[in-house]
């Protein structure tokens, strides 16, 4: 090979080695390979100094390229982290992702993140990654202890290559115990800041001594910046969501309040309309039920139902009407079982109560609506009482005039307006009542039992005189007196009579009723009632008319009518039965019939007169009626 050719070959070899060197540098090849090629080139240098400079520059280029490659990887990792954090909405998920990425980027054994609490005096570890002991999880870190304390004090990153032996840092037993349990030696902490304010600390830790490079500190600081922004975004979203919930809640409250106002206004309009058109308690109870949707009942002062609505049947297990406390102010609503009870008061009198069947306490709005209904009920009851008292005075004056005039003298007083449309010949009944029960309660109970609005009453000569009109007398005094006695808890004794000629015959009916009452009292038959017919012999003796034929008809009328229609002679059997001392055998012998025939005839008489005719008192009336009937029949045939 010529000299020129050898020179050219040497140049080519150098160029080839340089190309190989640049390729290795570009591919981030290991330093040993780069140095091997660099040595090959350096051997051709003319001096040792040139060869040294070549090796030095080669290593500098290698290091620069490595750092740039690492920075590119770090930036790529940070970019990926930013994308991942942006997709997360939950704070815990974000914190967990940050800790995992921190451990991945720095290649540490574990990572954890703490946030400053509301007091600003300590942080609490929120998430960990790579821990093996539970002591570190949820540990509270005072701001003057450890690496975290140094970060909080300076606002800058801080590290310790061997934490437990680092006397520069503050220590406490809880933190040191947790660090020892994890086997942690080296710790790096960087601040999490939002708008310059420290909100937490991000930690990377190693279970072996380690000094973190500046690039690693910078990387973790960059990650902390991204983490702080993600945390701030999440907290802003959470606060926005909470604010939205508050706004929606306030809106819902406003709507509910407006609905309550609308319902209250609707109830007010309904109640006012009832007052103006003179409606009653049933209409009020129905309106209240329409507004509240709750079964309601209005009670009088004695606890009796005046109106009810919303019940499948009659309301049961009714609450008691609370007694009125004269020293109390506004009547208080009370709970009794499932009932809400609102007193109904007028001036100084308790008129009754409004009771609502509801398992829970009424809301404020519903409570005010119910209280307003109770006020309207008080107005209606008071108005009804006032009208009734005015009408009662008119009726009582008429009745006083009737009963105080001598018998046979017609009253010249005009009949009460309330009775203007009643037929003059209607069925007027008179009760003479003696009882120690309060008159108001007695009249209220009597009104309920009689189911009539056409009634007048007056206290006269120590008795309560009641006259009422009814198309048919549905309740006899004999049934009414014990009922009223039981209800009022006091003896109620009633004498009864019927006016044969409407209002014009009230005086005679009054006289007869008072005679019946006095007879019952004289005979000691309290807590009962009777008309003249039911008094039997006593009624006949006390009667001024001594109407014997009517007495016989009252006692034996059904038997006499049966004999007349059927052509039988049961009256003869009845007479023979008493003459034989109620002996069936002797009666049969007297009538020349079999005893079974007598038994059958007596059974028929039971059907006609009622089974009670054989009792001692009734039997006497029947025997006397038989005697009078025989005498009258004898007189008629002579």
CORNORSUL-V876060 format. One record per residue. RES is the residue in one letter. D_FIRST is the distance of its C-alpha to the first C-alpha in whole Angstrom. Layout:
res=RES d_first=D_FIRST
res=RES d_first=D_FIRST
This chain:
res=X d_first=0
res=X d_first=4
res=X d_first=7
res=X d_first=8
res=X d_first=6
res=X d_first=6
res=X d_first=10
res=X d_first=11
res=X d_first=10
res=X d_first=12
res=X d_first=15
res=X d_first=15
res=X d_first=16
res=X d_first=18
res=X d_first=20
res=X d_first=20
res=X d_first=22
res=X d_first=24
res=X d_first=25
res=X d_first=26
res=X d_first=28
res=X d_first=30
res=X d_first=30
res=X d_first=32
res=X d_first=34
res=X d_first=35
res=X d_first=36
res=X d_first=38
res=X d_first=36
res=X d_first=37
res=X d_first=36
res=X d_first=34
res=X d_first=31
res=X d_first=31
res=X d_first=31
res=X d_first=28
res=X d_first=26
res=X d_first=27
res=X d_first=26
res=X d_first=23
res=X d_first=22
res=X d_first=24
res=X d_first=22
res=X d_first=19
res=X d_first=22
res=X d_first=23
res=X d_first=26
res=X d_first=29
res=X d_first=31
res=X d_first=29
res=X d_first=28
res=X d_first=31
res=X d_first=32
res=X d_first=30
res=X d_first=31
res=X d_first=35
res=X d_first=34
res=X d_first=33
res=X d_first=36
res=X d_first=38
res=X d_first=37
res=X d_first=37
res=X d_first=41
res=X d_first=42
res=X d_first=40
res=X d_first=42
res=X d_first=45
res=X d_first=45
res=X d_first=45
res=X d_first=48
res=X d_first=50
res=X d_first=49
res=X d_first=50
res=X d_first=53
res=X d_first=54
res=X d_first=54
res=X d_first=56
res=X d_first=58
res=X d_first=59
res=X d_first=59
res=X d_first=62
res=X d_first=64
res=X d_first=64
res=X d_first=65
res=X d_first=68
res=X d_first=69
res=X d_first=70
res=X d_first=72
res=X d_first=76
res=X d_first=77
res=X d_first=77
res=X d_first=76
res=X d_first=74
res=X d_first=72
res=X d_first=72
res=X d_first=71
res=X d_first=68
res=X d_first=67
res=X d_first=67
res=X d_first=65
res=X d_first=62
res=X d_first=62
res=X d_first=62
res=X d_first=59
res=X d_first=57
res=X d_first=57
res=X d_first=57
res=X d_first=60
res=X d_first=62
res=X d_first=65
res=X d_first=66
res=X d_first=70
res=X d_first=72
res=X d_first=75
res=X d_first=77
res=X d_first=80
res=X d_first=83
res=X d_first=86
res=X d_first=88
res=X d_first=84
res=X d_first=84
res=X d_first=82
res=X d_first=80
res=X d_first=80
res=X d_first=77
res=X d_first=77
res=X d_first=74
res=X d_first=71
res=X d_first=68
res=X d_first=67
res=X d_first=70
res=X d_first=72
res=X d_first=75
res=X d_first=78
res=X d_first=79
res=X d_first=76
res=X d_first=77
res=X d_first=80
res=X d_first=80
res=X d_first=81
res=X d_first=79
res=X d_first=81
res=X d_first=79
res=X d_first=80
res=X d_first=78
res=X d_first=74
res=X d_first=71
res=X d_first=73
res=X d_first=76
res=X d_first=73
res=X d_first=71
res=X d_first=75
res=X d_first=76
res=X d_first=73
res=X d_first=72
res=X d_first=68
res=X d_first=66
res=X d_first=66
res=X d_first=65
res=X d_first=65
res=X d_first=63
res=X d_first=66
res=X d_first=69
res=X d_first=71
res=X d_first=70
res=X d_first=70
res=X d_first=73
res=X d_first=72
res=X d_first=74
res=X d_first=77
res=X d_first=78
res=X d_first=81
res=X d_first=82
res=X d_first=81
res=X d_first=78
res=X d_first=77
res=X d_first=78
res=X d_first=76
res=X d_first=73
res=X d_first=73
res=X d_first=74
res=X d_first=71
res=X d_first=69
res=X d_first=68
res=X d_first=66
res=X d_first=64
res=X d_first=66
res=X d_first=64
res=X d_first=67
res=X d_first=67
res=X d_first=70
res=X d_first=71
res=X d_first=72
res=X d_first=74
res=X d_first=75
res=X d_first=74
res=X d_first=77
res=X d_first=76
res=X d_first=77
res=X d_first=75
res=X d_first=72
res=X d_first=69
res=X d_first=67
res=X d_first=64
res=X d_first=65
res=X d_first=62
res=X d_first=64
res=X d_first=61
res=X d_first=61
res=X d_first=59
res=X d_first=58
res=X d_first=57
res=X d_first=55
res=X d_first=55
res=X d_first=54
res=X d_first=56
res=X d_first=59
res=X d_first=58
res=X d_first=58
res=X d_first=61
res=X d_first=63
res=X d_first=61
res=X d_first=63
res=X d_first=66
res=X d_first=66
res=X d_first=66
res=X d_first=68
res=X d_first=71
res=X d_first=71
res=X d_first=71
res=X d_first=74
res=X d_first=76
res=X d_first=75
res=X d_first=77
res=X d_first=80
res=X d_first=80
res=X d_first=81
res=X d_first=83
res=X d_first=85
res=X d_first=85
res=X d_first=86
res=X d_first=89
res=X d_first=90
res=X d_first=90
res=X d_first=92
res=X d_first=95
res=X d_first=95
res=X d_first=96
res=X d_first=98
res=X d_first=100
res=X d_first=100
res=X d_first=101
res=X d_first=104
res=X d_first=105
res=X d_first=105
res=X d_first=107
res=X d_first=109
res=X d_first=110
res=X d_first=111
res=X d_first=113
res=X d_first=115
res=X d_first=115
res=X d_first=117
res=X d_first=119
res=X d_first=120
res=X d_first=121
res=X d_first=123
res=X d_first=125
res=X d_first=126
res=X d_first=127
res=X d_first=129
res=X d_first=130
res=X d_first=131
res=X d_first=133
res=X d_first=135
res=X d_first=136
res=X d_first=137
res=X d_first=139
res=X d_first=137
res=X d_first=137
res=X d_first=136
res=X d_first=134
res=X d_first=133
res=X d_first=131
res=X d_first=130
res=X d_first=128
res=X d_first=127
res=X d_first=125
res=X d_first=124
res=X d_first=122
res=X d_first=120
res=X d_first=119
res=X d_first=119
res=X d_first=121
res=X d_first=124
res=X d_first=127
res=X d_first=131
res=X d_first=134
res=X d_first=136
res=X d_first=140
res=X d_first=141
res=X d_first=142
res=X d_first=138
res=X d_first=140
res=X d_first=137
res=X d_first=138
res=X d_first=135
res=X d_first=132
res=X d_first=129
res=X d_first=126
res=X d_first=127
res=X d_first=127
res=X d_first=131
res=X d_first=133
res=X d_first=131
res=X d_first=132
res=X d_first=131
res=X d_first=132
res=X d_first=132
res=X d_first=134
res=X d_first=135
res=X d_first=135
res=X d_first=138
res=X d_first=138
res=X d_first=137
res=X d_first=140
res=X d_first=138
res=X d_first=134
res=X d_first=133
res=X d_first=131
res=X d_first=131
res=X d_first=128
res=X d_first=126
res=X d_first=126
res=X d_first=124
res=X d_first=126
res=X d_first=124
res=X d_first=122
res=X d_first=125
res=X d_first=124
res=X d_first=128
res=X d_first=129
res=X d_first=132
res=X d_first=135
res=X d_first=137
res=X d_first=139
res=X d_first=141
res=X d_first=142
res=X d_first=142
res=X d_first=140
res=X d_first=140
res=X d_first=137
res=X d_first=134
res=X d_first=131
res=X d_first=129
res=X d_first=125
res=X d_first=124
res=X d_first=120
res=X d_first=118
res=X d_first=116
res=X d_first=117
res=X d_first=118
res=X d_first=115
res=X d_first=116
res=X d_first=117
res=X d_first=118
res=X d_first=120
res=X d_first=122
res=X d_first=122
res=X d_first=124
res=X d_first=126
res=X d_first=127
res=X d_first=128
res=X d_first=131
res=X d_first=132
res=X d_first=133
res=X d_first=134
res=X d_first=136
res=X d_first=137
res=X d_first=138
res=X d_first=140
res=X d_first=142
res=X d_first=143
res=X d_first=144
res=X d_first=146
res=X d_first=148
res=X d_first=149
res=X d_first=150
res=X d_first=152
res=X d_first=154
res=X d_first=154
res=X d_first=156
res=X d_first=158
res=X d_first=159
res=X d_first=160
res=X d_first=161
res=X d_first=164
res=X d_first=165
res=X d_first=165
res=X d_first=167
res=X d_first=169
res=X d_first=170
res=X d_first=170
res=X d_first=173
res=X d_first=175
res=X d_first=178
res=X d_first=178
res=X d_first=179
res=X d_first=178
res=X d_first=175
res=X d_first=173
res=X d_first=173
res=X d_first=169
res=X d_first=166
res=X d_first=164
res=X d_first=161
res=X d_first=158
res=X d_first=156
res=X d_first=158
res=X d_first=159
res=X d_first=158
res=X d_first=159
res=X d_first=162
res=X d_first=165
res=X d_first=166
res=X d_first=163
res=X d_first=162
res=X d_first=163
res=X d_first=163
res=X d_first=164
res=X d_first=162
res=X d_first=164
res=X d_first=162
res=X d_first=162
res=X d_first=159
res=X d_first=158
res=X d_first=154
res=X d_first=153
res=X d_first=154
res=X d_first=151
res=X d_first=149
res=X d_first=152
res=X d_first=152
res=X d_first=149
res=X d_first=149
res=X d_first=152
res=X d_first=150
res=X d_first=147
res=X d_first=150
res=X d_first=152
res=X d_first=149
res=X d_first=151
res=X d_first=151
res=X d_first=155
res=X d_first=156
res=X d_first=158
res=X d_first=159
res=X d_first=162
res=X d_first=163
res=X d_first=166
res=X d_first=169
res=X d_first=166
res=X d_first=165
res=X d_first=162
res=X d_first=163
res=X d_first=160
res=X d_first=161
res=X d_first=159
res=X d_first=158
res=X d_first=157
res=X d_first=157
res=X d_first=157
res=X d_first=158
res=X d_first=155
res=X d_first=155
res=X d_first=159
res=X d_first=160
res=X d_first=160
res=X d_first=156
res=X d_first=155
res=X d_first=157
res=X d_first=155
res=X d_first=152
res=X d_first=152
res=X d_first=153
res=X d_first=150
res=X d_first=148
res=X d_first=150
res=X d_first=151
res=X d_first=154
res=X d_first=157
res=X d_first=158
res=X d_first=161
res=X d_first=162
res=X d_first=165
res=X d_first=165
res=X d_first=167
res=X d_first=166
res=X d_first=168
res=X d_first=170
res=X d_first=170
res=X d_first=166
res=X d_first=167
res=X d_first=170
res=X d_first=171
res=X d_first=169
res=X d_first=172
res=X d_first=173
res=X d_first=170
res=X d_first=169
res=X d_first=173
res=X d_first=172
res=X d_first=168
res=X d_first=170
res=X d_first=172
res=X d_first=170
res=X d_first=168
res=X d_first=171
res=X d_first=172
res=X d_first=168
res=X d_first=168
res=X d_first=172
res=X d_first=171
res=X d_first=168
res=X d_first=166
res=X d_first=163
res=X d_first=159
res=X d_first=161
res=X d_first=162
res=X d_first=165
res=X d_first=167
res=X d_first=171
res=X d_first=170
res=X d_first=168
res=X d_first=171
res=X d_first=173
res=X d_first=176
res=X d_first=176
res=X d_first=174
res=X d_first=178
res=X d_first=180
res=X d_first=178
res=X d_first=178
res=X d_first=181
res=X d_first=181
res=X d_first=182
res=X d_first=180
res=X d_first=181
res=X d_first=180
res=X d_first=177
res=X d_first=176
res=X d_first=177
res=X d_first=175
res=X d_first=172
res=X d_first=173
res=X d_first=174
res=X d_first=173
res=X d_first=170
res=X d_first=172
res=X d_first=175
res=X d_first=173
res=X d_first=172
res=X d_first=175
res=X d_first=176
res=X d_first=174
res=X d_first=174
res=X d_first=177
res=X d_first=177
res=X d_first=178
res=X d_first=176
res=X d_first=178
res=X d_first=181
res=X d_first=178
res=X d_first=177
res=X d_first=180
res=X d_first=181
res=X d_first=178
res=X d_first=179
res=X d_first=183
res=X d_first=182
res=X d_first=180
res=X d_first=176
res=X d_first=177
res=X d_first=176
res=X d_first=178
res=X d_first=181
res=X d_first=180
res=X d_first=180
res=X d_first=183
res=X d_first=184
res=X d_first=183
res=X d_first=183
res=X d_first=180
res=X d_first=177
res=X d_first=175
res=X d_first=172
res=X d_first=173
res=X d_first=174
res=X d_first=170
res=X d_first=169
res=X d_first=171
res=X d_first=170
res=X d_first=167
res=X d_first=167
res=X d_first=169
res=X d_first=166
res=X d_first=164
res=X d_first=166
res=X d_first=167
res=X d_first=164
res=X d_first=164
res=X d_first=165
res=X d_first=169
res=X d_first=170
res=X d_first=168
res=X d_first=171
res=X d_first=171
res=X d_first=171
res=X d_first=173
res=X d_first=176
res=X d_first=175
res=X d_first=175
res=X d_first=179
res=X d_first=180
res=X d_first=179
res=X d_first=180
res=X d_first=184
res=X d_first=184
res=X d_first=183
res=X d_first=186
res=X d_first=188
res=X d_first=187
res=X d_first=187
res=X d_first=190
res=X d_first=192
res=X d_first=190
res=X d_first=192
res=X d_first=196
